[in-house]
Amino acid sequence: MPSIFQTGILADASSHATFITLNVNPGQHKQVRQTLKQLPSIIEKAKQEFNDANLHATIGIGSEYWTQISSKAPKLLTNFIEIDPQQTPSTPVDLVLHIRSDRKDITYLLSQEMYALLKKETSLIEEVECFKYLDSRDLTGFVDGTENPEGENRARVALVGKEDPDFSGGSYLHIQKFIHNLDKWQTVSLQDQEDIIGRTKKENIEYTSEKKPSHAHTKRTSIKNERGESLEILRQSMPFSSMKEAGLMFASYCKTPEHFNLMLKSMVVGDNEGNTDHLMKYTQAITGQAFFVPNIEWFSKL
């Protein structure tokens, strides 16, 4: 790519992650711009200091806050589409920090350093700490992110290119916090669980097309265009858990918001026969946020 992208967009899965969402306090827009300008160098310094930790961070600007930061916006930037306020609520925030590494202590250190710089100018909305569960499984017990693009295809899927040269190297980010009803899920038979997902649980083998139910999660999230080409996203999702709640922080990076929007519509609205994603019967999205993750050069010009 002609512009240097934020490495957290494409980096391979990590063991730990923290999602921090913030709203800018009234009258603090100028100060926030100056702070944001410093953050890429802070991230790079930490990466060099802890070069064995697979440390990465991305900074996203909320779709509804963008005009407070810059007069020029990415061509396709739109707000989070609230298809169903009960199932897919829109809960916009101004900023997101997505920090991750293979060491929880290093993730913590960089999270604290970045937040400390923004603390006086913003209000903390939420902080969610995530972890790798077994062999990259969701708390439902199924492997997550199996359909992710690999190798050079990750950049092709996730990064804006020459179609929007002012924002090349950036990425459209969508985040949802899902709370799982694991007690309800555990009452479902193994066969029914596998039919809901469209994969075997232990071996992680996807059903063939003819055997996959129309309501299966893998069916509803497999989107193609009129030419039969897959419309992909790069997932950087991770589970979280406490004694009170457990679920998934879903994070989608893509060169266009359209792929995520179509995927969400397929899950919630369903196909022409009304087949929706039956996994949604066992999990509830309580947040929905749209961001743009600019390239490094963009921050230097603030």
C-alpha positions as CSV (number, residue, x, y, z in Angstrom):
1,M,0.0,0.0,0.0
2,P,1.2,3.5,-0.7
3,S,0.5,4.6,2.9
4,I,1.6,3.1,6.1
5,F,-1.3,1.3,7.7
6,Q,-1.8,0.7,11.4
7,T,-0.4,-2.8,11.9
8,G,-3.1,-4.0,14.3
9,I,-5.5,-4.2,11.3
10,L,-3.7,-7.1,9.6
11,A,-1.6,-8.7,12.4
12,D,-2.3,-12.3,13.2
13,A,-4.4,-13.3,16.1
14,S,-3.0,-12.5,19.6
15,S,-3.5,-14.0,23.0
16,H,-4.9,-10.8,24.7
17,A,-6.7,-7.7,23.7
18,T,-8.3,-4.7,25.2
19,F,-11.1,-2.6,23.6
20,I,-11.4,0.9,25.0
21,T,-14.2,3.3,23.8
22,L,-14.2,7.0,24.6
23,N,-16.3,10.1,24.1
24,V,-14.6,13.4,23.7
25,N,-15.5,16.0,26.3
26,P,-17.2,19.3,25.2
27,G,-14.7,21.9,24.0
28,Q,-11.8,19.4,23.9
29,H,-11.7,18.7,20.1
30,K,-8.5,20.7,19.5
31,Q,-6.7,19.1,22.4
32,V,-7.8,15.6,21.3
33,R,-6.4,16.2,17.8
34,Q,-3.0,17.1,19.3
35,T,-3.1,14.0,21.5
36,L,-4.1,11.7,18.6
37,K,-1.1,13.0,16.7
38,Q,1.2,11.7,19.4
39,L,-0.3,8.2,19.7
40,P,1.3,6.4,16.7
41,S,4.8,7.2,18.0
42,I,3.8,6.0,21.4
43,I,2.6,2.7,19.9
44,E,5.8,2.3,17.8
45,K,8.0,2.9,20.8
46,A,6.2,0.3,22.8
47,K,6.4,-2.2,20.0
48,Q,10.2,-1.7,19.8
49,E,10.6,-2.0,23.5
50,F,8.6,-5.2,23.8
51,N,9.5,-6.6,20.3
52,D,8.8,-10.2,21.4
53,A,5.2,-9.6,22.6
54,N,3.5,-9.3,19.2
55,L,2.2,-5.9,20.3
56,H,-0.2,-3.9,18.1
57,A,-2.7,-1.2,18.5
58,T,-5.2,0.6,16.3
59,I,-6.9,3.9,16.8
60,G,-10.4,4.3,15.2
61,I,-12.4,7.5,14.8
62,G,-16.2,7.2,15.3
63,S,-18.3,7.7,12.2
64,E,-20.5,10.3,13.9
65,Y,-17.5,12.1,15.4
66,W,-15.4,12.3,12.2
67,T,-16.5,15.8,11.2
68,Q,-15.2,17.2,14.5
69,I,-11.7,15.9,13.6
70,S,-11.4,16.5,9.9
71,S,-13.2,18.4,7.1
72,K,-12.6,15.6,4.7
73,A,-14.0,12.1,5.3
74,P,-13.4,8.7,3.7
75,K,-15.7,8.2,0.8
76,L,-17.8,5.3,2.2
77,L,-17.9,6.3,5.9
78,T,-21.4,5.7,7.3
79,N,-22.9,5.4,10.7
80,F,-23.6,2.0,12.2
81,I,-26.8,0.7,10.6
82,E,-29.4,-0.3,13.2
83,I,-31.3,-3.0,11.4
84,D,-33.1,-4.0,14.6
85,P,-32.8,-1.9,17.8
86,Q,-33.3,-5.0,19.9
87,Q,-30.8,-7.3,18.1
88,T,-28.3,-4.8,16.5
89,P,-28.5,-1.6,18.5
90,S,-26.4,1.5,17.4
91,T,-24.4,2.9,20.3
92,P,-22.0,5.4,18.7
93,V,-18.9,6.6,20.4
94,D,-16.1,9.0,19.4
95,L,-12.9,6.9,19.6
96,V,-11.8,3.3,20.0
97,L,-8.4,2.0,21.0
98,H,-7.9,-1.7,20.1
99,I,-4.7,-2.9,21.8
100,R,-3.5,-6.5,21.7
101,S,-0.5,-8.7,22.2
102,D,0.6,-12.1,23.3
103,R,1.3,-10.9,26.9
104,K,-1.5,-9.5,29.1
105,D,1.0,-7.3,31.0
106,I,2.2,-5.6,27.9
107,T,-1.3,-5.1,26.6
108,Y,-2.1,-3.5,29.9
109,L,0.9,-1.2,29.9
110,L,0.2,0.2,26.4
111,S,-3.5,0.5,27.2
112,Q,-2.7,2.5,30.3
113,E,-0.2,4.7,28.5
114,M,-2.6,5.6,25.7
115,Y,-5.5,6.2,28.0
116,A,-3.5,8.4,30.3
117,L,-2.8,10.8,27.4
118,L,-6.5,11.0,26.6
119,K,-7.9,10.8,30.1
120,K,-8.4,14.6,30.6
121,E,-10.0,15.2,27.3
122,T,-12.4,12.2,27.1
123,S,-14.8,10.2,29.1
124,L,-14.3,6.4,29.3
125,I,-17.4,4.6,28.0
126,E,-16.2,1.0,28.2
127,E,-13.1,-1.1,28.7
128,V,-13.3,-4.8,27.7
129,E,-10.4,-7.2,28.2
130,C,-10.4,-10.2,25.9
131,F,-8.4,-13.4,25.8
132,K,-7.6,-16.3,23.5
133,Y,-9.8,-19.3,24.5
134,L,-8.3,-22.7,23.9
135,D,-7.4,-23.1,20.1
136,S,-9.0,-19.7,19.1
137,R,-12.6,-20.8,20.0
138,D,-15.6,-18.7,20.9
139,L,-17.1,-19.5,24.4
140,T,-19.8,-21.5,22.6
141,G,-17.0,-24.0,22.0
142,F,-16.6,-23.5,18.2
143,V,-13.5,-22.2,16.5
144,D,-13.9,-18.6,15.5
145,G,-12.5,-16.8,12.5
146,T,-12.0,-19.9,10.4
147,E,-13.1,-18.0,7.2
148,N,-10.6,-15.2,7.7
149,P,-8.5,-14.3,4.7
150,E,-4.8,-15.3,4.8
151,G,-1.5,-14.0,3.6
152,E,-1.6,-11.2,1.1
153,N,-5.3,-11.5,0.9
154,R,-5.7,-9.9,4.3
155,A,-4.5,-6.6,3.0
156,R,-6.7,-6.9,-0.1
157,V,-9.8,-7.4,2.1
158,A,-9.1,-5.0,4.9
159,L,-7.2,-2.0,3.5
160,V,-8.6,0.9,1.4
161,G,-6.7,1.2,-1.8
162,K,-6.5,3.5,-4.8
163,E,-10.3,3.8,-5.0
164,D,-9.9,6.4,-2.2
165,P,-6.3,7.7,-2.4
166,D,-6.6,10.2,0.4
167,F,-7.4,7.4,2.8
168,S,-5.5,4.4,1.3
169,G,-4.1,2.1,4.0
170,G,-7.1,2.9,6.2
171,S,-9.8,0.5,7.2
172,Y,-13.5,0.5,8.1
173,L,-14.0,-1.0,11.5
174,H,-17.3,-2.3,13.0
175,I,-17.5,-3.4,16.6
176,Q,-20.3,-5.2,18.5
177,K,-20.3,-6.5,22.0
178,F,-22.2,-9.8,22.2
179,I,-23.4,-11.3,25.5
180,H,-23.9,-15.0,25.2
181,N,-26.6,-16.9,27.0
182,L,-24.3,-19.9,27.7
183,D,-26.7,-21.6,30.1
184,K,-29.3,-21.7,27.4
185,W,-26.7,-22.8,24.8
186,Q,-25.5,-25.7,26.9
187,T,-29.0,-27.2,27.0
188,V,-28.8,-27.6,23.2
189,S,-27.7,-31.0,21.9
190,L,-24.3,-31.3,20.1
191,Q,-26.1,-32.1,16.8
192,D,-28.3,-29.0,17.0
193,Q,-25.3,-26.8,18.0
194,E,-23.4,-28.0,14.9
195,D,-26.5,-27.4,12.7
196,I,-26.8,-23.8,14.1
197,I,-23.1,-23.1,13.4
198,G,-22.8,-25.2,10.2
199,R,-19.6,-26.9,11.4
200,T,-18.6,-29.8,13.5
201,K,-17.6,-28.7,17.0
202,K,-14.6,-30.8,17.9
203,E,-13.0,-31.2,14.4
204,N,-14.0,-27.8,13.0
205,I,-15.1,-29.3,9.7
206,E,-17.6,-27.1,7.7
207,Y,-20.7,-28.7,6.5
208,T,-21.0,-29.2,2.7
209,S,-23.4,-26.8,1.0
210,E,-26.1,-29.3,0.5
211,K,-26.1,-30.3,4.2
212,K,-25.8,-26.8,5.6
213,P,-29.2,-25.5,7.0
214,S,-30.3,-22.1,5.6
215,H,-30.4,-20.8,9.2
216,A,-26.7,-21.8,10.0
217,H,-24.4,-19.1,11.1
218,T,-21.8,-20.0,8.4
219,K,-24.6,-19.8,5.8
220,R,-25.9,-16.5,6.8
221,T,-22.4,-14.9,7.1
222,S,-21.3,-16.2,3.7
223,I,-22.1,-13.3,1.4
224,K,-21.5,-13.2,-2.4
225,N,-22.0,-10.5,-5.0
226,E,-23.9,-10.9,-8.3
227,R,-20.7,-12.5,-9.9
228,G,-20.6,-15.2,-7.2
229,E,-17.5,-13.6,-5.5
230,S,-17.2,-13.8,-1.8
231,L,-17.6,-10.4,0.1
232,E,-15.0,-10.9,2.9
233,I,-14.1,-9.2,6.1
234,L,-11.1,-9.6,8.4
235,R,-12.3,-10.5,11.8
236,Q,-10.2,-9.6,14.9
237,S,-12.8,-10.8,17.4
238,M,-12.0,-12.2,20.8
239,P,-14.0,-13.6,23.7
240,F,-14.3,-12.0,27.2
241,S,-15.7,-13.3,30.4
242,S,-16.4,-12.5,34.0
243,M,-18.6,-14.0,36.7
244,K,-21.4,-11.7,35.6
245,E,-21.3,-11.9,31.8
246,A,-19.5,-13.6,29.0
247,G,-19.5,-13.2,25.2
248,L,-17.6,-12.0,22.2
249,M,-16.1,-8.6,21.1
250,F,-16.8,-8.8,17.4
251,A,-14.4,-6.7,15.3
252,S,-14.6,-6.4,11.5
253,Y,-11.9,-4.6,9.5
254,C,-12.7,-4.1,5.8
255,K,-11.9,-1.8,2.8
256,T,-15.6,-1.0,2.6
257,P,-18.4,-1.0,5.2
258,E,-20.8,-2.6,2.7
259,H,-19.5,-6.2,3.4
260,F,-20.3,-5.9,7.1
261,N,-23.6,-4.3,6.5
262,L,-24.7,-7.0,4.1
263,M,-23.5,-9.7,6.5
264,L,-25.4,-8.2,9.4
265,K,-28.6,-7.9,7.3
266,S,-28.3,-11.5,6.2
267,M,-28.0,-12.6,9.9
268,V,-30.9,-10.5,11.2
269,V,-33.3,-10.0,8.3
270,G,-32.4,-13.3,6.6
271,D,-32.9,-14.5,3.0
272,N,-35.9,-14.2,0.8
273,E,-37.5,-17.1,2.7
274,G,-37.0,-15.4,6.0
275,N,-34.2,-17.7,7.2
276,T,-32.3,-15.8,9.9
277,D,-29.2,-16.7,11.8
278,H,-30.3,-19.1,14.6
279,L,-27.1,-18.3,16.6
280,M,-28.8,-15.0,17.4
281,K,-31.2,-16.9,19.7
282,Y,-28.3,-17.5,22.1
283,T,-26.5,-14.2,22.0
284,Q,-27.4,-10.6,22.2
285,A,-25.5,-7.6,20.8
286,I,-25.6,-4.7,23.3
287,T,-23.4,-2.3,21.3
288,G,-22.9,-1.4,17.7
289,Q,-20.2,1.1,16.5
290,A,-18.7,2.2,13.2
291,F,-15.2,3.7,12.9
292,F,-12.6,4.5,10.4
293,V,-9.0,3.5,11.2
294,P,-6.8,6.0,9.3
295,N,-3.3,5.4,8.0
296,I,-0.3,6.7,10.0
297,E,0.3,9.7,7.7
298,W,-3.2,11.0,8.5
299,F,-2.3,11.4,12.2
300,S,0.9,13.3,11.4
301,K,-1.2,15.9,9.5
302,L,-3.6,16.6,12.4
